[in-house]
Amino acid sequence: MTHIAIAPAILPLPGLRSGEGSPKEAVSKSAFSADQADSARPLKAYCEKSVQSAAGDVLQIYRTSRLSPRQSPPKVSAEQVVKKLEAQQHIITAEALEKALLEKFPGESDRKLAVKILTQMTRFANMKSLNGLQSALVRDCQENSRALYYQGEATLGSTLDYLSLKHKVSGIMHPFVNPVLVEVDDLNTVKSGAILLDQPTKARLRRDPQLCEHIRQNDIKLLYPPGWDEGVNPFNQQPLEVLMAKLPPLIEAVRQQSSRTNADETKAIQLILNQPTQELMQSLRLENSLEDLKEAVGYLAPHKRNVPPSVEKIVEQLAPKRLGLQQLKQALADFMGELKPEYSGEGEPELTQLVLNILNEQAEVYSPLRLTRLLQEQHRDITARAKRLGLQPHNIIYYIDEKKKSYGLINYQYAQVNGVGPEQLADGLSALANYPEQKLLAIVDDLASSGDSLVDVYHKLRESLGPDTPFYFAPLVSTSKAVEVF
């Protein structure tokens, strides 16, 4: 008998009731996925990209409510909507950071060094850093006349590839004009050029001596954005208390490095942050293959690499893009302009208020830090499910159904924040043959809207694996309609 469970971390509110009408699934337009984590863009997507479908919902709710008027809901202002959406992002403020630093490091010298370390650690922390990373990768490939290879989904390469394809939705990056990033089924087939070095690739190198030898024999370079894995990036953001806990050993290591090599603190910080990657490459005899993607460190511009350390700079680098009041008002005005052919301007204040009420009740914004918290919660749920089935964490296989979809992106972030290695990630049906018979398949997804795609995955897996393999569908966000499907 097939075991199947669905575990949405968040089930948004089930649409507004209007008069005697049934609930509308307006929530399916306002639950935003991981590739839209830059907070202003999802609301613009709601008000601009999905205008036709959202307009139909709004007009139907409005017309139904006029036919069967009930007690009017409380009026919500644009300012209240902006405040509520911003609260969902778990933004680390300057006040909170200063307080945490004072509590953790009463001594001024320790506190100053902590600020220096955090300033360097967080240079890749927000989504806009991906623009500079992309530019640096393109520049490297052009200058060296080479392609950059990666293997599999849920990697840095697949994530950048996907976000570049979705640039109109995500509002970050641009399409790669030339084949800069090239996916291969096996890195052992790469004959020249460079491999993008990230955590999954490091794990593969540890397990595959043949791949290490192949890289040495063919003079293949391992291109690495320094600080990406060791610092904070958009896919491994952690709460403030976790960042604070990392600092004491780093402070001690930086001081020892500075004393031992006579390097200044800035140089010592760089050396310490890159030390895990350098030591791994040395242990694998790949130190001559490692190349730093130096231009990516100063993602705003090369001349801004040496940013003066400050609490304000750390907060700026950690912060997601905020939705401003004027942006919301302009988006509302544009949205109402699209509606005018349908309602000819009649009842515009009421319609505007209705849109604000819908956004206030149902819109959700997912910043990188909020996603981290939810993915950690998902991991606890999935691990508990495996335990109830008598399986260990290593028996959990995370199934990625399709390439160039958000499956890869959300599983990359899931793996980063939960310490899941590539050996537990299965790209497609063919990869499942490499895993033991006793396993729990977890299908982590960003959004279950209609539920249809997950049903397709279920039938595909059942036909391939038979009735005895347990599945655990774990969409990060699910509508009530998707839950009803299951």
C-alpha atoms as one frame of an Amber mdcrd trajectory, in Angstrom:
protein
   0.000   0.000   0.000   1.392   3.392  -0.960   2.054   5.806   1.885   1.400
   9.384   0.901   1.344  12.570   2.910   1.203  16.233   2.064   2.779  18.723
   4.423   2.326  22.373   3.546   4.300  24.504   5.942   1.824  27.318   5.442
  -1.778  27.042   4.363  -2.904  30.557   3.442  -6.365  31.788   4.291  -9.080
  30.390   2.015 -10.190  33.429   0.019 -12.719  36.057   0.967 -16.392  35.260
   1.326 -18.466  37.828  -0.501 -22.203  37.928  -0.002 -23.694  34.481  -0.604
 -20.891  33.521  -2.988 -18.420  30.720  -2.331 -14.833  31.406  -1.245 -12.557
  32.673  -4.000  -9.097  31.261  -4.473  -7.506  34.677  -4.630  -4.812  33.188
  -2.426  -3.393  31.323  -5.404  -2.413  34.682  -6.855  -0.791  35.945  -3.665
   1.313  33.042  -2.394   4.755  33.727  -3.780   7.562  31.292  -4.429  11.268
  31.199  -3.742  12.354  32.665  -7.065  10.366  35.771  -6.153  11.989  36.296
  -2.787  12.878  39.932  -3.488   9.965  41.410  -1.642   8.823  44.221  -3.928
   8.653  42.021  -6.988   5.963  39.561  -5.830   3.455  42.327  -5.131   4.214
  43.865  -8.507   3.731  40.426 -10.011   0.347  40.277  -8.300  -0.641  43.733
  -9.502   1.007  43.705 -12.924   1.977  40.270 -14.234  -1.245  38.485 -13.266
  -3.569  41.384 -13.953  -6.078  39.521 -16.084  -6.666  36.601 -13.746  -6.520
  38.727 -10.600  -8.849  41.287 -12.138 -11.429  38.605 -12.798 -11.316  37.502
  -9.161 -11.542  41.023  -7.795 -14.459  41.987 -10.030 -16.368  38.807  -9.208
 -15.912  39.347  -5.463 -16.884  43.010  -5.816 -20.007  42.352  -7.870 -21.147
  39.525  -5.600 -20.720  41.703  -2.528 -22.839  44.474  -4.120 -25.654  42.025
  -4.885 -25.659  40.609  -1.366 -24.243  43.280   0.919 -23.137  42.266   4.396
 -21.358  44.059   7.184 -18.424  45.895   5.639 -14.983  44.554   6.561 -12.600
  46.893   8.400 -10.936  49.347   6.045  -7.237  48.749   5.607  -4.849  51.475
   4.488  -1.938  51.105   2.092   0.379  51.957   4.993  -0.986  49.019   7.005
  -0.474  46.630   4.078   3.144  47.713   3.635   3.808  47.340   7.368   2.286
  43.855   7.482   4.198  42.611   4.431   7.455  43.971   5.808   6.867  42.185
   9.116   6.744  38.872   7.233  10.325  39.267   6.029  12.107  38.805   9.370
  14.343  41.788   8.635  17.404  42.152  10.879  17.477  45.785  11.977  20.474
  47.900  12.951  19.096  48.203  16.474  18.794  44.424  16.858  22.290  43.847
  15.477  23.878  46.484  17.702  22.159  45.007  20.761  23.292  41.475  19.846
  26.883  42.645  19.344  26.940  44.466  22.679  25.588  41.422  24.511  27.941
  38.988  22.800  31.072  41.155  22.811  31.255  43.622  25.727  34.842  44.479
  24.767  35.162  47.181  22.101  38.055  45.540  20.241  36.132  42.243  19.907
  33.027  44.106  18.791  34.887  46.080  16.120  36.477  42.931  14.736  33.076
  41.188  14.751  31.676  44.014  12.630  34.583  43.668  10.189  34.021  39.931
   9.887  30.257  40.265   9.417  30.723  42.942   6.762  32.794  40.519   4.692
  30.637  37.483   5.498  27.430  39.136   4.256  28.555  40.524   0.894  26.545
  37.889  -0.971  23.651  37.941   1.481  20.847  39.493  -0.561  19.353  38.609
  -3.908  20.835  41.533  -5.819  24.308  40.093  -5.209  23.414  37.503  -7.857
  23.614  40.235 -10.504  27.278  40.841  -9.734  27.971  37.128  -9.488  26.428
  36.603 -12.913  28.449  39.471 -14.424  31.662  38.066 -12.968  30.937  34.603
 -14.390  30.207  36.041 -17.838  33.361  38.147 -17.737  35.487  35.164 -16.712
  34.142  32.967 -19.506  34.639  35.690 -22.095  38.171  36.556 -21.032  39.262
  32.906 -20.848  37.187  31.671 -23.822  35.725  28.832 -21.809  32.412  27.457
 -20.632  31.510  26.841 -17.009  30.103  23.419 -16.144  27.927  22.106 -13.353
  26.298  18.756 -12.601  22.692  18.317 -11.616  19.861  20.270 -10.094  19.947
  21.819  -6.607  23.363  23.347  -7.301  24.566  26.922  -7.576  24.864  26.474
 -11.354  21.308  25.207 -11.799  19.985  27.952  -9.507  21.679  30.727 -11.476
  20.541  29.116 -14.722  16.934  28.967 -13.543  16.851  32.513 -12.172  18.301
  33.885 -15.398  15.515  32.165 -17.337  12.936  33.592 -14.908  14.381  37.100
 -14.870  11.081  38.733 -15.855   9.364  37.221 -12.827  12.138  37.360 -10.255
  13.362  40.843 -11.155  16.992  39.741 -10.774  19.676  38.718 -13.223  19.362
  38.636 -17.005  19.335  35.796 -19.536  22.762  34.353 -20.276  23.284  35.482
 -23.887  25.957  32.889 -24.626  26.229  29.387 -23.153  28.142  30.389 -20.022
  26.669  27.769 -17.688  26.484  24.269 -19.144  24.844  21.366 -17.315  26.353
  17.893 -17.706  25.153  14.540 -16.401  28.624  13.669 -15.116  31.528  16.027
 -14.401  33.895  13.260 -15.479  32.856  13.995 -19.072  34.152  17.580 -18.963
  37.294  17.793 -21.112  38.262  21.467 -20.748  37.124  24.771 -19.333  36.051
  25.232 -15.706  33.685  23.719 -13.171  31.654  25.966 -10.890  32.709  25.024
  -7.369  29.946  24.987  -4.754  28.982  22.843  -1.768  27.418  20.005  -3.815
  30.470  19.868  -6.087  32.812  19.809  -3.081  30.850  16.855  -1.715  31.194
  15.048  -5.051  34.942  15.649  -5.081  35.276  14.182  -1.586  33.515  10.999
  -2.684  35.017  10.608  -6.147  38.816  10.253  -6.396  38.405   9.472 -10.099
  36.854  12.886 -10.669  39.728  14.565  -8.827  42.234  12.741 -11.013  40.245
  13.638 -14.133  40.402  17.332 -13.194  44.162  17.184 -12.618  44.901  15.284
 -15.832  42.845  17.614 -18.028  43.881  20.864 -16.336  40.256  21.743 -15.602
  39.823  24.744 -13.351  37.540  24.919 -10.317  36.040  28.393 -10.320  34.953
  29.525  -6.870  33.255  32.733  -5.657  35.250  33.338  -2.442  33.031  33.654
   0.593  29.917  32.202  -1.058  29.775  28.990   0.976  31.662  30.158   4.064
  29.740  33.410   4.371  26.078  34.324   4.041  24.319  34.035   0.685  20.625
  34.283  -0.265  20.200  30.518   0.071  21.794  29.917   3.475  20.659  32.950
   5.482  20.387  32.273   9.196  18.757  34.073  12.144  20.776  36.671  14.015
  21.489  34.360  16.959  23.118  31.826  14.605  25.336  34.512  13.066  26.391
  35.632  16.541  27.306  32.078  17.532  29.666  31.785  14.554  31.699  34.863
  15.448  33.794  33.947  18.560  35.847  31.179  16.864  36.252  33.366  13.767
  37.544  36.273  15.862  40.114  33.999  17.506  41.148  32.507  14.157  41.540
  35.943  12.538  43.759  37.180  15.370  45.938  34.082  15.193  46.194  34.417
  11.407  47.112  38.085  11.669  49.771  37.388  14.323  51.211  34.404  12.435
  51.410  36.024   8.978  51.644  39.698   9.929  48.588  40.320   7.735  46.195
  43.155   8.471  42.748  42.228   9.810  40.992  42.629   6.445  43.410  40.237
   4.725  43.316  37.844   7.676  39.502  37.721   7.527  39.635  36.853   3.826
  42.140  34.080   4.482  40.106  32.600   7.348  36.799  32.701   5.474  38.364
  30.952   2.479  40.366  28.505   4.594  37.859  25.577   4.526  37.813  25.574
   0.722  41.591  25.975   0.470  42.223  23.128   2.925  39.779  20.831   1.129
  41.458  21.482  -2.207  44.868  20.774  -0.686  43.648  17.515   0.848  42.364
  16.449  -2.596  45.532  17.672  -4.351  43.464  20.157  -6.334  44.968  23.402
  -5.026  46.479  24.147  -8.458  43.054  23.773 -10.060  41.336  26.313  -7.788
  40.644  29.780  -9.170  38.943  32.552  -7.211  36.254  34.555  -8.936  37.593
  37.729  -7.380  35.368  40.188  -9.201  32.298  38.637  -7.589  33.350  39.689
  -4.103  32.476  43.316  -4.766  29.194  42.602  -6.486  28.148  46.256  -6.707
  31.275  47.215  -8.656  34.951  46.191  -8.602  36.033  49.509  -7.037  33.660
  48.947  -4.091  35.179  45.675  -2.947  36.812  47.185   0.134  33.631  48.360
   1.797  34.155  50.169   5.126  32.808  47.862   7.840  29.776  49.093   9.760
  26.562  47.850  11.324  24.618  49.812   8.722  26.463  48.090   5.861  25.850
  44.642   7.343  22.129  45.375   7.677  22.002  46.697   4.112  23.685  43.553
   2.779  21.392  41.261   4.753  18.173  43.092   3.967  15.733  41.969   1.280
  14.394  44.639  -1.000  11.626  46.472   0.828   8.275  47.423  -0.604   7.773
  51.161  -0.361   4.466  52.904   0.119   4.774  54.745  -3.178   5.507  51.481
  -5.007   2.323  49.980  -3.612   0.254  53.022  -4.494   1.621  53.042  -8.043
   0.963  49.315  -8.431  -2.612  49.842  -7.221  -3.107  52.718  -9.655  -1.813
  50.590 -12.531  -4.021  47.698 -11.469  -7.125  49.894 -11.308  -6.254  51.271
 -14.737  -6.369  47.738 -16.126  -9.787  47.207 -14.534 -11.405  50.332 -16.003
 -12.511  48.717 -19.275 -14.512  46.261 -17.139 -16.154  48.607 -14.680 -15.843
  52.018 -16.419 -14.572  53.703 -13.269 -17.735  53.129 -11.268 -17.014  52.198
  -7.663 -13.272  52.804  -7.936 -12.756  53.643  -4.229 -14.607  50.487  -3.201
 -12.609  48.340  -5.616  -9.336  49.850  -4.442 -10.305  49.138  -0.864 -11.201
  45.573  -1.761  -7.772  44.999  -3.329  -6.097  46.379  -0.192  -8.223  44.111
   1.989  -7.306  41.062  -0.115  -3.601  41.905   0.049  -3.767  42.522   3.779
  -5.567  39.245   4.475  -3.883  36.935   2.010  -0.654  38.272   0.499   2.521
  36.573   1.684   6.092  37.699   1.029   8.963  35.263   1.434  12.369  36.790
   2.092  15.480  34.562   2.120  15.509  34.488   5.941  11.819  33.612   6.162
  12.389  30.815   3.661  15.254  29.501   5.792  12.997  29.229   8.828  10.241
  27.482   6.881  12.623  25.051   5.184  14.118  24.110   8.541  10.603  23.453
   9.790   9.943  21.288   6.731  13.128  19.338   7.429  12.026  18.582  10.972
   8.659  17.373   9.673  10.188  15.171   6.974  12.759  13.695   9.367  10.025
  12.930  11.901   7.974  11.237   9.179  10.947   9.031   8.260  11.465   8.095
  11.905   7.823   7.013  12.237   8.404   4.707   9.259  11.486   3.223  10.928
  13.907   5.015   8.561  17.019   7.049   9.309  17.678  10.577   7.923  20.086
   9.163   5.332  17.214   7.053   3.958  15.387  10.215   2.896  15.778  10.868
  -0.826  14.751  14.260  -2.146  13.213  13.770  -5.557  13.542  16.528  -8.177
  11.020  15.864 -10.906  11.939  18.344 -13.640  14.966  20.334 -14.722  14.922
  24.101 -15.227  12.017  24.386 -12.798  11.718  25.754  -9.294  12.217  22.226
  -7.877  15.967  22.685  -8.268  16.060  26.127  -6.698  14.016  25.280  -3.601
  15.921  22.015  -3.090  19.229  23.890  -3.366  18.170  26.199  -0.567  16.693
  23.296   1.411  20.002  21.428   1.184  22.035  24.504   2.154  20.090  25.369
   5.298  19.596  21.762   6.440  22.981  20.234   5.606  21.668  17.743   3.039
  24.329  16.399   0.681  23.968  15.733  -3.071  23.979  11.992  -2.416  20.419
  12.407  -1.079  19.168  14.328  -4.121  17.709  12.426  -7.064  17.405  14.181
 -10.427  14.541  12.440 -12.198  13.271   8.875 -12.319  16.437   7.347 -13.750
  18.447   8.510 -10.734  16.234   6.568  -8.315  17.839   3.309  -9.404  20.994
   4.373  -7.531  19.291   4.455  -4.136  18.428   1.665  -1.667  15.025   0.062
  -1.702  14.222   1.203   1.846  13.715   4.930   1.458  11.300   7.778   1.915
  10.881   9.986  -1.132  10.409  13.633  -0.198   9.165  15.973  -2.909  10.033
  19.478  -1.732   8.342  22.172  -3.778   7.907  25.906  -3.394   4.191  26.239
  -4.182   1.277  23.864  -4.623  -1.339  26.011  -6.322  -3.799  23.730  -8.108
  -2.110  20.524  -6.917  -2.143  19.133 -10.463   1.636  18.962 -10.880   2.060
  17.043  -7.625  -0.640  14.607  -8.687   1.295  14.057 -11.931   4.457  13.386
  -9.903   2.575  10.940  -7.688   1.309   8.893 -10.650   4.736   8.945 -12.268
   6.441   7.666  -9.121   3.804   5.066  -8.368   4.013   3.623 -11.886   7.793
   3.522 -11.705   8.342   2.296  -8.132   5.183   0.374  -7.322   2.859   0.729
  -4.355   5.266   0.203  -1.444   7.562   3.236  -1.598   6.360   5.995   0.757
   6.111   9.508  -0.677   6.067  12.733   1.294   4.917  15.776  -0.641   6.240
  18.880   1.095   5.264  22.110  -0.668   6.480  25.154   1.187   3.197  26.942
   0.504  -0.100  25.328  -0.409  -3.531  26.644  -1.299  -6.640  25.058   0.139
  -7.476  23.819  -3.358  -4.220  21.819  -3.555  -4.883  20.234  -0.154  -8.348
  19.182  -1.302  -6.794  17.402  -4.294  -4.936  15.134  -1.863
